[in-house]
């Protein structure tokens, strides 16, 4: 195995990581995926004395786990960041340059979230160089940008007393985000010649009924009490297709329905809600025939302010930045939802930057260094030091 130099600057590591193409192949067919970047990180962790496991249940989609055992007298902490990025088709300039200008590192994944990977590597190595009482578990995962198969695979084999999920947050604590669920609604009608529509059953017409019902649900969600920081849940149709040609009554129409959920709203609950909504339409229109299939569903996330990991991270922010940690919520989903669902208290935290999924992306170099320092302090605080 190649031994990498003991790089201690997270910004220099970030630049090297950005230069490795790790576009998610589920988003861009034929893209590089995580193989090269996972190998780089596995080598780096091994060189720092971590016990490294590469998980790859899905061929070509590896996740890396590096463990540094403590003495057994403290709490274990998982640090999680994703290796994959979104595509680069419209990126302005070289998406893999890793160039540094005006205190910023540029390139695809610079802030989302190779900055997090770099900071985790440096922070975990710094903290593990001390006599920690608890275990440090570094999890660098595949596929967060699409299906989260990496974190799912990690959680089948590894557990911890708490976790830090590193995603861009401008050095603020993200303590809540929405969940989401995608459904396919298939409407079945009966084909007929367009000159005699009464002989058929128009699935596209029935799609209009479904859209009207979903708009009623949207209004209902907006009328409910809002979450303190996330506002209201949401429902919308993101895709629709149906019909064969201009002269035929549509025998089939398919809608993709997206439901954004608040904490406490489970995927099972929102599926039952939708199923009841469309079942009501069969009473209004007896020929309305539907099949509802859940495609992907992820629960929302919300941290409790008195969790030890939230307090430890907040204390580390105060020590390093000289101010209390600000908190925020996000409308989008992260792997924190899966980690919390696995029974591991967690909080989301990350560097400053701009251009997530955009044509130009950059991470603020100073914030990346601050992130590494804050994470190292949090690891020491949470896992504890062995009494000398």
Order of alpha helices (4+ residues) and beta strands (2+ residues): alpha-alpha-beta-beta-beta-beta-beta-alpha-beta-alpha-beta-beta-beta-alpha-beta-beta-alpha-beta-beta-alpha-beta-alpha-beta-beta-beta-alpha
